[in-house]
């Protein structure tokens, strides 16, 4: 392939997958798992399991030494991955092998600093070449995102921004106009983690976000069981679950038990999003 060839990412696959879920009158199930946890191979195996069990989309977390938006469960997993020596090359390998094995949309969720250090053009080119569908960038301000969005657009990658209950309507419109793929609606203020209740804040945020965009609105932060998945699926286009999967892997006695646990949870959550 010549040096000027541009790989195209799978943004359209992501959009088509979310549209298919909507055509089936259900929310999509989006699972989050960090690369390199419990090992690089272990993470790839876990991603394959959750997709086989009913997840529609997977977010691959890029482990970071200061994950300010993540709670203790994901921080612990990130720490294990980083101590295991995980690198961006391993994240790209995780995306590639998961996509090639399943054909499902695979996104990367990452803080901005690792991309900035790695190089925006290099990161987007490699993610597209790996078959990635795009990136979720929780800490990149929209007003500082032009360089990223230009590169992502060139490589056919979605740019998913995060909105929060504190976002005012005018701000929501600015964020959603700049994004693609879907909008990540954080169900409540604070960090990731499982919670007893997802609450009414999320429903209000989805309603306000939808008033500004035709993009699907998917809700994350706090969903951990089929009942909560069904609740969120009743008003959102997608249900995002992360800490509950990571917790199952952390608590497992051995790798096989961990894979069985995430497979079982994915199957239960997939029933939950369909029950709504």
Backbone torsions as a table, in degrees:
resi	resn	phi	psi	omega
1	UNK	NA	137.7	-177.0
2	UNK	-71.6	161.0	-178.5
3	UNK	-66.2	-16.7	-179.1
4	UNK	-93.9	-5.0	-178.6
5	UNK	-65.4	141.2	180.0
6	UNK	-115.7	119.0	174.0
7	UNK	-70.9	143.9	177.0
8	UNK	-107.8	131.0	178.8
9	UNK	-77.1	-174.8	-171.3
10	UNK	-107.0	39.7	177.9
11	UNK	-57.7	-41.4	-178.8
12	UNK	-64.6	-36.1	177.7
13	UNK	-62.3	-41.1	177.4
14	UNK	-60.2	-49.7	-179.3
15	UNK	-60.9	-41.8	-179.2
16	UNK	-65.5	-38.4	-179.7
17	UNK	-65.4	-43.3	178.2
18	UNK	-67.0	-37.0	178.3
19	UNK	-66.9	-38.0	178.0
20	UNK	-62.5	-44.3	177.6
21	UNK	-59.0	-43.7	179.8
22	UNK	-62.9	-39.8	-180.0
23	UNK	-65.7	-22.6	176.3
24	UNK	-90.9	8.9	177.7
25	UNK	58.4	46.3	178.2
26	UNK	-148.0	166.0	172.9
27	UNK	-85.1	154.0	173.4
28	UNK	-79.7	148.1	173.6
29	UNK	-101.3	120.2	-178.4
30	UNK	-115.2	119.8	-178.5
31	UNK	-103.4	143.4	176.0
32	UNK	-113.6	130.4	173.9
33	UNK	-141.9	134.5	-179.2
34	UNK	-77.0	139.9	173.0
35	UNK	-63.8	145.2	174.9
36	UNK	81.2	3.2	-179.3
37	UNK	-124.3	127.0	0.3
38	UNK	-72.8	-23.2	171.1
39	UNK	-141.9	174.3	177.5
40	UNK	-61.2	-49.2	179.1
41	UNK	-64.6	-37.3	179.9
42	UNK	-64.2	-38.8	178.3
43	UNK	-66.1	-42.9	179.3
44	UNK	-61.5	-43.0	178.7
45	UNK	-62.9	-41.1	179.8
46	UNK	-64.8	-40.5	178.6
47	UNK	-62.0	-44.3	178.4
48	UNK	-60.5	-39.7	-179.4
49	UNK	-64.2	-46.2	-176.4
50	UNK	-68.5	-33.2	177.0
51	UNK	-69.9	-40.3	178.6
52	UNK	-64.8	-29.8	-176.2
53	UNK	-87.7	-3.8	174.2
54	UNK	131.7	-4.3	173.6
55	UNK	-69.3	146.2	-179.4
56	UNK	-94.3	-34.2	-173.3
57	UNK	-140.0	148.6	174.5
58	UNK	-125.9	136.5	169.9
59	UNK	-100.5	123.4	175.9
60	UNK	-95.4	117.9	179.5
61	UNK	-77.4	135.6	173.7
62	UNK	-94.0	106.5	-173.9
63	UNK	-56.6	137.7	-175.0
64	UNK	-134.2	145.0	-176.0
65	UNK	-72.5	-17.8	-179.6
66	UNK	-136.2	69.1	-175.8
67	UNK	-79.3	81.6	-168.3
68	UNK	-62.6	-26.0	-178.2
69	UNK	-94.3	-0.2	-176.7
70	UNK	-104.1	142.0	178.9
71	UNK	-79.2	-175.1	-172.4
72	UNK	-63.1	-31.3	-178.1
73	UNK	-65.2	-51.5	-178.9
74	UNK	-71.2	-33.9	175.8
75	UNK	-59.8	-41.2	179.3
76	UNK	-63.5	-44.8	179.2
77	UNK	-63.8	-42.8	178.0
78	UNK	-59.7	-41.4	-179.0
79	UNK	-63.6	-42.4	178.1
80	UNK	-62.6	-43.8	-179.7
81	UNK	-63.5	-44.1	-178.6
82	UNK	-67.1	-39.8	177.2
83	UNK	-67.0	-25.0	175.7
84	UNK	-79.3	-4.1	174.7
85	UNK	89.1	20.2	-178.1
86	UNK	-60.2	140.1	-179.7
87	UNK	-128.2	169.0	178.7
88	UNK	-59.8	-34.0	176.0
89	UNK	-58.1	-35.7	178.3
90	UNK	-70.8	-34.7	176.4
91	UNK	-63.4	-45.4	179.0
92	UNK	-63.2	-39.7	177.6
93	UNK	-63.8	-39.4	178.6
94	UNK	-60.9	-46.6	178.2
95	UNK	-60.4	-48.4	-175.9
96	UNK	-60.5	-50.3	-175.3
97	UNK	-68.9	-35.9	178.0
98	UNK	-66.9	-42.9	179.7
99	UNK	-66.7	-45.7	-177.8
100	UNK	-64.3	-32.6	-177.9
101	UNK	-79.9	-27.4	-170.6
102	UNK	-121.2	-24.8	-175.3
103	UNK	71.3	12.3	-178.5
104	UNK	-90.2	157.8	176.2
105	UNK	-69.8	127.4	179.6
106	UNK	-121.2	121.1	176.7
107	UNK	-107.8	162.3	170.3
108	UNK	-108.8	133.3	172.7
109	UNK	-107.4	121.2	-174.7
110	UNK	-149.9	150.6	168.7
111	UNK	-73.4	162.0	-172.0
112	UNK	-72.5	-36.0	-171.7
113	UNK	-55.0	-45.5	179.5
114	UNK	-61.4	-37.3	178.4
115	UNK	-67.3	-43.7	-178.8
116	UNK	-58.9	-42.9	179.6
117	UNK	-70.0	-38.1	-176.0
118	UNK	-73.9	-33.0	-176.3
119	UNK	109.8	122.7	-174.0
120	UNK	-62.0	-47.3	-177.6
121	UNK	-64.1	-43.7	179.8
122	UNK	-62.2	-43.9	-177.6
123	UNK	-64.9	-47.8	-177.8
124	UNK	-66.4	-39.8	179.0
125	UNK	-62.4	-43.7	-178.7
126	UNK	-69.7	-38.4	179.2
127	UNK	-65.4	-41.8	177.3
128	UNK	-64.1	-42.9	-179.8
129	UNK	-63.6	-29.1	179.2
130	UNK	-79.5	-6.2	-178.5
131	UNK	91.6	11.4	-179.4
132	UNK	-65.2	152.3	-179.2
133	UNK	-95.8	-17.2	-179.7
134	UNK	156.5	-164.4	-174.8
135	UNK	-137.4	143.2	168.8
136	UNK	-105.0	126.2	-172.2
137	UNK	-124.4	85.0	-170.8
138	UNK	-67.6	-22.4	-175.2
139	UNK	-117.3	13.1	178.5
140	UNK	-93.4	113.5	178.5
141	UNK	-64.8	138.4	-178.4
142	UNK	-54.8	-41.0	-175.5
143	UNK	-68.5	-12.1	178.2
144	UNK	-111.9	16.4	-168.9
145	UNK	-103.0	3.9	-172.9
146	UNK	-58.6	-44.0	-178.7
147	UNK	-61.0	-46.0	178.2
148	UNK	-61.6	-49.0	-174.4
149	UNK	-63.8	-37.6	176.8
150	UNK	-60.7	-47.1	-179.1
151	UNK	-66.8	-42.9	179.9
152	UNK	-62.0	-41.9	179.0
153	UNK	-61.8	-44.1	179.2
154	UNK	-59.3	-34.2	-174.6
155	UNK	-101.9	9.9	175.4
156	UNK	69.1	35.0	-179.1
157	UNK	-108.8	142.9	174.7
158	UNK	-78.2	147.1	173.8
159	UNK	-116.7	109.0	-176.5
160	UNK	-102.9	119.7	176.7
161	UNK	-100.8	158.6	-178.4
162	UNK	-104.7	133.0	172.9
163	UNK	-114.1	153.7	-176.2
164	UNK	-129.5	162.2	178.8
165	UNK	-55.7	-25.2	-179.6
166	UNK	-79.0	-11.6	-177.7
167	UNK	-68.3	126.0	177.1
168	UNK	-76.9	161.9	-174.1
169	UNK	-58.0	-40.7	-179.8
170	UNK	-63.9	-40.1	177.7
171	UNK	-67.1	-41.3	177.6
172	UNK	-56.1	-44.8	-178.5
173	UNK	-62.4	-39.6	178.7
174	UNK	-64.7	-44.0	-178.0
175	UNK	-66.9	-47.8	-175.0
176	UNK	-69.2	-30.0	178.0
177	UNK	-66.1	-28.4	-176.9
178	UNK	-88.4	-17.6	-173.6
179	UNK	-91.2	172.6	175.3
180	UNK	-150.5	165.6	-179.2
181	UNK	86.5	-75.8	172.4
182	UNK	-161.4	172.9	174.9
183	UNK	-106.9	130.5	177.9
184	UNK	-91.4	111.3	179.4
185	UNK	-97.5	112.8	176.9
186	UNK	-74.8	121.9	-168.3
187	UNK	-67.4	-20.4	-178.5
188	UNK	-160.4	166.7	178.2
189	UNK	-72.8	146.7	177.0
190	UNK	121.8	-161.1	-175.0
191	UNK	-104.1	169.5	178.7
192	UNK	-66.3	157.6	180.0
193	UNK	153.2	164.1	178.1
194	UNK	-82.5	149.5	-178.2
195	UNK	-139.9	159.8	179.0
196	UNK	-66.8	-36.1	-175.2
197	UNK	-141.2	142.5	178.5
198	UNK	-89.2	-29.4	166.9
199	UNK	85.4	169.9	-176.6
200	UNK	-79.5	-21.6	178.9
201	UNK	-54.1	-40.4	-177.2
202	UNK	-64.8	-43.4	-178.6
203	UNK	-63.4	-41.2	178.9
204	UNK	-65.7	-40.1	179.8
205	UNK	-64.9	-41.6	177.8
206	UNK	-61.3	-45.0	-179.9
207	UNK	-60.1	-46.1	-178.5
208	UNK	-68.6	-37.0	179.4
209	UNK	-67.2	-43.4	-179.7
210	UNK	-61.5	-27.0	179.0
211	UNK	-67.9	-13.8	-176.3
212	UNK	-108.9	-8.5	-170.5
213	UNK	-156.7	157.5	170.9
214	UNK	-95.5	-3.1	178.3
215	UNK	-65.5	147.1	172.5
216	UNK	-59.6	146.2	178.2
217	UNK	-114.9	117.6	-176.2
218	UNK	-114.4	139.2	-171.9
219	UNK	-108.3	130.3	175.5
220	UNK	-131.9	176.1	-177.2
221	UNK	83.0	99.2	170.5
222	UNK	110.1	-13.7	-178.2
223	UNK	-80.2	125.4	-175.4
224	UNK	-137.8	-8.0	-177.8
225	UNK	-144.3	167.6	-175.8
226	UNK	-60.1	-33.8	-179.4
227	UNK	-65.5	-44.4	177.4
228	UNK	-67.0	-37.8	177.9
229	UNK	-61.0	-43.0	179.3
230	UNK	-64.8	-39.2	179.5
231	UNK	-61.9	-49.2	-178.8
232	UNK	-68.0	-37.9	-179.6
233	UNK	-63.9	-20.1	-179.6
234	UNK	-72.7	-16.8	-179.1
235	UNK	-132.9	-7.0	-177.7
236	UNK	-116.6	163.0	178.6
237	UNK	-83.9	-19.1	179.9
238	UNK	-153.6	151.2	179.3
239	UNK	-118.6	121.2	-176.0
240	UNK	-104.4	125.8	-178.6
241	UNK	-127.5	125.5	-179.7
242	UNK	-127.3	-65.7	-173.0
243	UNK	-57.4	-35.5	-178.9
244	UNK	-63.5	-38.5	176.3
245	UNK	-67.8	-45.9	-177.5
246	UNK	-62.7	-38.9	179.6
247	UNK	-60.6	-40.6	179.2
248	UNK	-61.8	-41.1	179.5
249	UNK	-68.8	-39.8	179.9
250	UNK	-63.8	-36.9	-174.1
251	UNK	-86.3	-9.6	-175.7
252	UNK	-70.8	144.7	-179.9
253	UNK	-73.3	-27.3	179.9
254	UNK	-155.9	167.8	-175.4
255	UNK	-56.9	-40.6	-179.1
256	UNK	-64.0	-40.3	178.3
257	UNK	-64.3	-37.5	178.4
258	UNK	-63.4	-44.3	179.4
259	UNK	-64.2	-41.5	178.2
260	UNK	-62.4	-38.1	-177.7
261	UNK	-69.0	-42.5	179.7
262	UNK	-71.8	-32.8	176.7
263	UNK	-63.3	-44.8	-179.8
264	UNK	-64.2	-43.8	179.4
265	UNK	-64.0	-43.5	179.5
266	UNK	-60.6	-41.6	179.2
267	UNK	-63.4	-42.0	179.3
268	UNK	-65.5	-43.0	-179.9
269	UNK	-67.3	-37.0	179.0
270	UNK	-63.2	-37.4	175.0
271	UNK	-66.3	-39.5	-179.5
272	UNK	-60.3	-45.9	-178.6
273	UNK	-69.1	-25.1	177.9
274	UNK	-82.1	-29.8	-178.8
275	UNK	-65.9	-31.0	-177.2
276	UNK	-61.8	NA	NA
